Amino acid sequence: MPLSAWRGELVDFGGDAAGADQGCRHVVDGLLLVEDGRIVAAGPFERLQARLGGAPMHDARGLLLMPGFIDAHVHYPQLDVIASPAPGLLDWLERCTFPEERRFDDPGHAEEVARFFLDELLRNGTTSAMVWCTVHEASVDAVMGAARAQGMRIVAGKVLMDRNCPEGLRDTAASAYAGSRALIERWHGVGRLGYAVTPRFAPTSSPAQLAACARLLDEHPGVWLQSHLAENADELRWVAELFPDARSYTDAYDRFGLLRERTVWAHGIHLDDADRERLAAAGAAIAFCPTSNLFLGSGLFDAAAADRQGLRWAPASDVGGGSSFSMLRTLAAAHDVLRLQGQALSALRAFRSVTRDAAQALGLDDRIGSFEPGREADFVALDLAATPLLARRTARAATLEERLFALMTLGDDRAVNQVWVAGEPMKAREE
C-alpha cells in the first residue's frame, strides 16, 4: 500500500494522562500520513505537506479524525437478544442468552451472525473489540474468519462452562482445554487476530476447569483471558456459596492463578478496595459496561475508586445485555452512571478511554489506539453536524471539550461518517 494522506481535524491521546487535557493532541488543520496500513506521521498540515510528494490526499476537512473505537467487552452470539427484557442478570441468561447460544452449533448460522455483527461494529466506528463466542468451536471459527476477511483486530475465544448451565452448552475441563488449545493454534496471531481463554464466570466453571484455564495461559503466554466479575448481587451470593473458602469473588479467581496481565474482567461493580488493589497489582483491567449495567439493574461502576487504586478500565458495549453498539451511546451512559455517584467524566477522558486507554487495557497500545508513528491505521471520521440538533449545539461550542461532550451526549452511529481499517475504507455513509 503506497503512501496516502488525509487532511482534517485530528484528535488523539498521548501516553501522559496526568493533566486536565488527558494528553490530548488536537490539530485543527491536520494531516495524517499512512503507508502499508500504518501511521507514518500525524500533525499540522503546514508542517507535513512537503512529505506528500505525489501521494493522494483525501480531503476530510469539516470532519474530526480520531483513532478507531475499541470495545473492551461484547458478545456476538447475543446479537439477536439485544433489547430482550428481564428482571435481572441470572434470569436474562436462562431465558434469553442460553437458548440463543445453542443455535451456534450450526456453522452457517454462526457465520451469518458474525458478518452482521462485525458490520455493525464498523458502522458505529468500532475497529477493534474483545469478543465473546459460545461453547461451540464453530462460533470462534466464524467470527475469526469474518474478522480476518475484514482485516480487523479482534480478540475472541470459546466460552467455557462445565456446570450450572444447560445441556448443549456444557463442556468438561478436559474438552475445554483441548478445544481452546486447538483454537489458539488455529487463530492466535493469524493476521490481526488474538485468542482469549474465556470462562463465562466462576459459577459455571468447576475448580478443575478454572485450573485448566490457568494451564492454557501458562502454556501460551501471548493469549488473553476474559471473564465476568462482580456484576450482580445475586451472582455474588452464588459465588460465595460455591467458593466458601474465597475471601471474595475476585479471590475465587485469584486462587486459580487467573489474575495477571492481559486479563479483562467485565463489570467489576461490587468490588472492595482489597479487590481493586489486587486486580491493579496483577495488571488486570475492568471492562465498564454502563448500558448493560443500567439495563439489567446490576449496579454502578465506581470509576473514582478504580482510578484511586490504579486499576485500569475501559468502556464496553456488552451487547446483548448492553443496549447499543455505539461507543458514543456507551460513553453517554458512562457519564450518567458516574454522575449518579457524584463523579465526573469529561469528554476528553471519555474519548481517551475508548481509544488509548482501551488499547492499554488490552495490552495493545503499541499497535492501536493513537496516531503515533508505527500504529496500525485504524481511524474514524466523525461528523459533528450529523444531525440538526448536534450541528446546532456544536456550532455554539467554544472549546474542544464542549464539542466532544456534545458529540458523546447527542451522537450515535449517524455521526460516524467513515471508517478505515489498516488504511482501507470500511464504511461510507448511506445517502
Rosetta blueprint (number, residue, H / E / L):
1 M L
2 P L
3 L L
4 S E
5 A E
6 W E
7 R E
8 G E
9 E E
10 L E
11 V E
12 D E
13 F E
14 G L
15 G L
16 D L
17 A L
18 A L
19 G L
20 A L
21 D L
22 Q L
23 G L
24 C E
25 R E
26 H E
27 V E
28 V E
29 D E
30 G E
31 L E
32 L E
33 L E
34 V E
35 E E
36 D L
37 G L
38 R E
39 I E
40 V E
41 A E
42 A E
43 G E
44 P E
45 F H
46 E H
47 R H
48 L H
49 Q H
50 A H
51 R H
52 L L
53 G L
54 G L
55 A L
56 P L
57 M E
58 H E
59 D E
60 A E
61 R E
62 G E
63 L E
64 L E
65 L E
66 M E
67 P E
68 G L
69 F E
70 I E
71 D E
72 A E
73 H E
74 V E
75 H E
76 Y H
77 P H
78 Q H
79 L H
80 D H
81 V H
82 I L
83 A L
84 S L
85 P L
86 A L
87 P L
88 G L
89 L H
90 L H
91 D H
92 W H
93 L H
94 E H
95 R H
96 C H
97 T H
98 F H
99 P H
100 E H
101 E H
102 R H
103 R H
104 F H
105 D H
106 D L
107 P H
108 G H
109 H H
110 A H
111 E H
112 E H
113 V H
114 A H
115 R H
116 F H
117 F H
118 L H
119 D H
120 E H
121 L H
122 L H
123 R H
124 N L
125 G L
126 T E
127 T E
128 S E
129 A E
130 M E
131 V E
132 W E
133 C L
134 T L
135 V L
136 H L
137 E H
138 A H
139 S H
140 V H
141 D H
142 A H
143 V H
144 M H
145 G H
146 A H
147 A H
148 R H
149 A H
150 Q H
151 G L
152 M L
153 R E
154 I E
155 V E
156 A E
157 G E
158 K L
159 V E
160 L E
161 M L
162 D L
163 R L
164 N L
165 C L
166 P L
167 E L
168 G L
169 L L
170 R L
171 D L
172 T L
173 A H
174 A H
175 S H
176 A H
177 Y H
178 A H
179 G H
180 S H
181 R H
182 A H
183 L H
184 I H
185 E H
186 R H
187 W H
188 H L
189 G L
190 V L
191 G L
192 R L
193 L E
194 G E
195 Y E
196 A E
197 V E
198 T E
199 P E
200 R L
201 F L
202 A H
203 P H
204 T H
205 S L
206 S L
207 P H
208 A H
209 Q H
210 L H
211 A H
212 A H
213 C H
214 A H
215 R H
216 L H
217 L H
218 D H
219 E H
220 H L
221 P L
222 G L
223 V L
224 W E
225 L E
226 Q E
227 S E
228 H E
229 L E
230 A L
231 E L
232 N L
233 A H
234 D H
235 E H
236 L H
237 R H
238 W H
239 V H
240 A H
241 E H
242 L H
243 F L
244 P L
245 D L
246 A L
247 R L
248 S L
249 Y H
250 T H
251 D H
252 A H
253 Y H
254 D H
255 R L
256 F L
257 G L
258 L L
259 L L
260 R L
261 E L
262 R L
263 T E
264 V E
265 W E
266 A E
267 H E
268 G L
269 I L
270 H L
271 L L
272 D L
273 D H
274 A H
275 D H
276 R H
277 E H
278 R H
279 L H
280 A H
281 A H
282 A H
283 G L
284 A L
285 A E
286 I E
287 A E
288 F E
289 C L
290 P H
291 T H
292 S H
293 N H
294 L H
295 F H
296 L L
297 G L
298 S L
299 G L
300 L L
301 F L
302 D L
303 A H
304 A H
305 A H
306 A H
307 D H
308 R H
309 Q L
310 G L
311 L L
312 R E
313 W E
314 A E
315 P E
316 A L
317 S L
318 D L
319 V L
320 G L
321 G L
322 G L
323 S L
324 S L
325 F L
326 S L
327 M H
328 L H
329 R H
330 T H
331 L H
332 A H
333 A H
334 A H
335 H H
336 D H
337 V H
338 L H
339 R H
340 L L
341 Q L
342 G L
343 Q L
344 A L
345 L L
346 S L
347 A H
348 L H
349 R H
350 A H
351 F H
352 R H
353 S H
354 V L
355 T L
356 R H
357 D H
358 A H
359 A H
360 Q H
361 A H
362 L L
363 G L
364 L L
365 D L
366 D L
367 R L
368 I L
369 G L
370 S L
371 F L
372 E L
373 P L
374 G L
375 R L
376 E E
377 A L
378 D L
379 F E
380 V E
381 A E
382 L E
383 D L
384 L L
385 A L
386 A L
387 T L
388 P H
389 L H
390 L H
391 A H
392 R H
393 R H
394 T H
395 A H
396 R L
397 A L
398 A L
399 T L
400 L H
401 E H
402 E H
403 R H
404 L H
405 F H
406 A H
407 L H
408 M H
409 T H
410 L H
411 G L
412 D L
413 D H
414 R H
415 A H
416 V E
417 N E
418 Q E
419 V E
420 W E
421 V E
422 A L
423 G L
424 E E
425 P E
426 M E
427 K E
428 A E
429 R L
430 E L
431 E L
